[in-house]
Structures are given as structure tokens and as C-alpha cells.
Amino acid sequence: MFRNLLIMLFYTTLLGCSNNNDQLKANKLEQIKTPEEIYIVAKQFFESENYELSNEEFLELKKLYPLSNEAIQAEIMIGFISYLKMDYETSILQFEKIKNKYPSHKNLDYIYYMIAVCNYEQITHHGLDGKFNELALYNFKQVVNRFPNSDYAKDSRQKIILVKSNKAAKHMDIGRFYLKEKKYTAALNRFKIVIDDYSMTKFTPEALHRMVEAYYYMGMYEESNNMAAILGYNYPKSKWYNHSYKLIKKIENKESFFKKIKNVF
């Protein structure tokens, strides 16, 4: 009798545990939201600028529904949140991962663009951060070449000009330094780079004028005249052409003086 009672209690306990476990599972299932619901909550946190909680929700969405469309969008949002927090390295890693994981994604142009922007925003001064100049230029070119009709292509083209201006400014700084130190050949090489590779930038008129100066100080008056003529033809209203014009007048006065001396003798 006692043995039978123990057996009954045993089964009752098991049944009770089973019922409790089933209830826990049911409660847990009720707590789990759909991917759409989690995404909406995450977006609400994002729009209220609560980026930490938003990021947590997006991560949870990825974990629970890794194959859902919302999970892919969540990955993009996670990268963008890192960008907003100016954690550029993490943001770039996230966007690179998306780029490699979803090579046919409909928003791939945006992914490439954000990688470029993260590098671009790390350029702090034209004399520094050459690495980010190169990376930003490369990635903006990727946007333009791969997605020429994209909404992001137009801004990428503008950013390319700005990055090139940044690089041109660096060459100009070095060129001016060489000119001041009377290292005219080295200065000319820098100014030629600006003219040949960055002619779309605002530094081209000055680079031409500096070449006029360098040739003038080297006594190469014909070359100086030629560069001034190019400057005058392309940028007749530039202040740099006025500076070059004054130098050319000095050359003409010198040549006129020597002609007079020659005629005397």
C-alpha cells in the first residue's frame, strides 16, 4: 500500500513538472515577438535617439530571426548606429560584412556609400591622415563606377572633388615650402602634380602661378612666359594671373634693358 502511494506521488510529481514546464514554454512563446514587431520597437528607440536600446533590439532581431528580411535591415541599422556614435571602425566592419554577405542586396549602393563616408569623415586636415584620403577616394569611386545612376553617385562625385582638393592642398603646401627653400625643381614637380592630377580643384590657378615664379627665379624666362600665358588663357580674372603678369612685366623690362645695352655696344 505504501509502495503504491509512493508510485502515485512520483507520477503526480512528474505530471506536475510537465505541466509547469509546458506553462513556462507557453509563457515564453507569448513573450517572443514577430520580426516585424521587434523591428518597429527598435525603430521607435532609434527615432527617439535612444541608440543603445535600439541597437539591442536590432541585435535581438538578428539572433531570433537571422533569415528574415528585417534581420538584414537590422544589420544595416546596426552599422548606421555605430556611424552616428562616430565609431567609424566598427561601422566600416559592419558594412563590409553586409557587403560580402549580401552581394545582391537592393541597397548595396548605400552600403558602399557609407563605407566611403566613414573614411571621409576621418579626414581632419589636408596635411594629415593620408590613409583616409586614399580610402575615401577609392570607396567613392566604387559607388560612382558600380552604381552610376544611384542617388548616392551624385554626392560621391562631389565628395571625390573635395577629397582631391584635400590631396591637392597637401601638394601645394609642400610645393610652397620647396619654393621658399629655393628648391625650384622639387617645387615644380609638386605643382605639376596638382595641374596634371587635380585640375578640377581650386588650386590649379595658384599652381600655375607658382610655376611661373619657379621658372622666373631659375632664370628660365621663356618657360615662365609660357606658363603665364596658359594661366591667362584659362583664368584671366584670377588674382594669380595678376601676380604672374607683374612677374612677366619684370622679365620684359629686363629683356628690354639688355637689348638697350646690346644696342649701345
C-alpha positions in Angstrom: 0.0 0.0 0.0 2.7 2.4 1.0 4.7 1.4 -2.1 1.7 2.1 -4.3 1.3 5.5 -2.7 4.9 6.4 -3.5 4.5 5.4 -7.1 1.4 7.6 -7.3 3.2 10.6 -5.8 6.1 10.0 -8.2 3.9 10.2 -11.2 2.0 13.1 -9.8 5.2 15.0 -9.3 6.3 14.2 -12.9 3.0 15.3 -14.2 3.2 18.5 -12.1 6.7 19.2 -13.5 5.5 18.5 -17.0 2.5 20.9 -16.6 4.8 23.6 -15.1 7.3 23.2 -18.0 4.5 23.4 -20.5 3.3 26.6 -18.9 6.8 28.1 -18.9 7.1 27.3 -22.6 3.8 28.8 -23.4 4.7 31.9 -21.5 8.0 32.2 -23.3 6.3 31.8 -26.7 3.9 34.6 -25.8 6.8 36.9 -25.0 8.6 36.3 -28.3 7.5 38.9 -30.8 7.5 38.6 -34.6 10.4 40.1 -36.5 8.1 43.0 -37.7 7.2 43.8 -34.1 10.8 43.8 -32.9 11.9 46.0 -35.8 9.1 48.5 -35.0 10.2 48.7 -31.4 13.9 49.1 -32.4 13.0 51.9 -34.9 11.0 53.7 -32.2 14.0 53.6 -29.9 16.1 54.9 -32.8 13.8 57.7 -33.7 13.8 58.9 -30.1 17.7 58.8 -30.3 17.9 56.0 -27.7 20.6 54.3 -29.8 21.8 51.8 -27.1 18.3 50.2 -26.7 17.7 50.4 -30.4 20.9 48.6 -31.1 20.0 45.9 -28.5 16.6 45.3 -30.2 18.2 45.0 -33.6 20.8 42.5 -32.3 17.9 40.5 -30.7 16.1 40.5 -34.0 19.2 39.1 -35.8 19.5 36.5 -33.1 15.9 35.3 -33.2 15.2 35.6 -36.9 18.5 35.6 -38.7 16.9 34.7 -42.1 14.2 37.3 -42.1 14.2 40.4 -44.3 14.0 42.5 -41.1 17.2 40.9 -39.9 19.1 42.1 -43.0 17.7 45.6 -42.5 18.7 45.4 -38.8 22.3 44.7 -39.8 22.3 47.9 -41.8 20.8 49.9 -38.9 23.4 48.5 -36.5 26.1 49.8 -38.9 24.4 53.2 -39.1 24.1 53.4 -35.3 27.9 52.9 -35.0 28.4 55.6 -37.5 26.2 58.0 -35.6 28.2 57.2 -32.5 31.3 58.1 -34.5 32.6 54.6 -34.0 33.8 54.5 -37.6 35.9 51.4 -37.4 33.0 49.3 -36.1 30.7 50.8 -38.6 33.0 50.1 -41.5 33.5 46.5 -40.3 29.7 46.0 -40.1 29.1 47.5 -43.6 31.9 45.4 -45.1 30.3 42.3 -43.6 27.0 43.2 -45.1 28.6 43.9 -48.5 30.3 40.5 -48.6 27.3 38.6 -47.1 24.6 40.1 -49.4 26.3 41.0 -52.7 23.0 41.3 -54.5 21.2 43.4 -51.8 18.9 46.1 -53.2 20.6 48.8 -51.0 24.2 47.8 -51.9 24.9 51.3 -53.2 24.1 52.7 -49.8 26.5 50.2 -48.1 29.4 51.2 -50.4 28.5 54.9 -49.8 28.5 54.6 -46.0 31.9 52.9 -46.1 33.2 55.8 -48.1 31.6 58.4 -45.8 33.1 56.7 -42.7 36.5 57.1 -44.2 35.8 60.6 -45.4 34.7 61.9 -42.0 38.1 60.8 -40.6 40.0 63.2 -42.8 40.8 66.0 -40.3 43.3 68.1 -42.1 44.9 68.2 -45.6 48.3 67.7 -44.2 47.3 64.6 -42.1 45.5 61.3 -42.5 46.7 60.4 -46.0 45.3 56.9 -45.4 41.8 58.2 -45.1 42.2 60.4 -48.2 43.1 57.3 -50.2 40.4 55.1 -48.7 37.6 57.7 -49.1 38.6 58.4 -52.7 38.7 54.7 -53.6 35.3 54.0 -52.0 33.5 57.0 -53.5 34.9 55.9 -56.9 33.4 52.4 -56.2 30.0 54.0 -55.7 30.3 56.0 -58.9 31.6 53.1 -61.0 29.3 50.4 -59.7 26.1 52.5 -59.3 26.4 55.4 -61.7 22.6 56.1 -61.6 22.3 55.7 -57.9 21.1 58.5 -55.6 24.4 58.3 -53.9 26.5 58.7 -57.0 26.0 62.4 -57.4 27.1 63.1 -53.8 30.0 60.7 -54.3 31.2 62.7 -57.3 31.1 65.9 -55.3 33.0 64.2 -52.4 35.6 62.9 -54.9 36.4 66.6 -55.8 36.6 67.5 -52.2 39.0 64.7 -51.4 41.1 65.6 -54.4 41.1 69.2 -53.2 42.4 67.9 -49.9 45.2 66.0 -51.6 46.0 68.9 -53.9 46.2 71.2 -50.8 48.9 68.9 -49.4 50.9 69.0 -52.6 50.6 72.8 -52.6 51.9 73.1 -49.1 54.9 71.0 -49.9 55.5 72.9 -53.2 55.3 76.3 -51.4 57.8 75.0 -48.9 60.3 73.9 -51.6 59.8 77.3 -53.4 60.6 79.2 -50.2 63.7 77.0 -49.7 64.8 77.7 -53.3 64.5 74.1 -54.3 62.8 75.0 -57.5 62.8 71.7 -59.3 61.2 69.9 -56.4 58.6 72.7 -56.2 57.9 72.4 -59.9 57.3 68.7 -59.5 54.6 69.3 -56.8 52.9 72.0 -58.8 52.8 69.8 -61.9 51.1 67.1 -59.9 48.3 69.5 -58.9 47.9 70.6 -62.6 48.0 67.1 -64.1 46.0 65.2 -61.5 43.8 67.7 -59.7 43.0 70.3 -62.4 39.3 70.3 -61.2 40.3 71.8 -57.9 40.6 75.5 -56.8 44.4 75.2 -56.5 45.1 75.0 -60.3 45.4 78.8 -60.9 47.8 79.1 -57.9 49.8 76.1 -59.0 50.3 77.7 -62.5 51.4 80.9 -60.9 53.8 79.2 -58.6 55.3 77.5 -61.7 55.7 81.0 -63.3 57.5 82.0 -60.1 59.8 79.0 -60.0 60.8 79.3 -63.7 61.4 83.1 -63.1 63.7 82.5 -60.2 65.6 79.8 -62.2 66.1 82.4 -65.0 64.0 80.3 -67.4 62.1 83.2 -68.7 60.6 81.5 -71.8 59.1 78.8 -69.7 57.8 81.4 -67.2 56.2 83.3 -70.1 54.5 80.1 -71.4 53.1 79.2 -68.0 51.7 82.8 -67.6 50.1 82.5 -71.0 48.4 79.3 -70.0 47.2 80.9 -66.8 46.0 84.0 -68.5 44.1 81.9 -71.1 42.3 79.7 -68.6 41.9 82.0 -65.7 42.1 85.6 -67.0 40.2 87.0 -64.0 42.2 85.2 -61.4 44.3 87.1 -58.8 47.1 84.6 -59.6 47.2 85.8 -63.2 47.6 89.4 -61.9 50.6 88.2 -59.8 52.1 86.4 -62.8 51.5 89.4 -65.1 53.7 91.5 -62.8 56.5 89.0 -63.0 56.2 88.9 -66.8 56.5 92.7 -66.9 59.7 92.4 -64.9 61.0 89.9 -67.5 60.1 92.2 -70.3 61.8 95.2 -68.5 64.9 93.1 -68.0 65.0 91.9 -71.7 64.3 95.5 -72.8 67.2 96.7 -70.7 69.6 94.1 -72.1 68.6 95.0 -75.6 69.4 98.6 -75.0 72.8 97.7 -73.6 73.4 95.5 -76.6 72.5 98.3 -79.0 74.9 100.7 -77.2 77.7 98.3 -77.8 
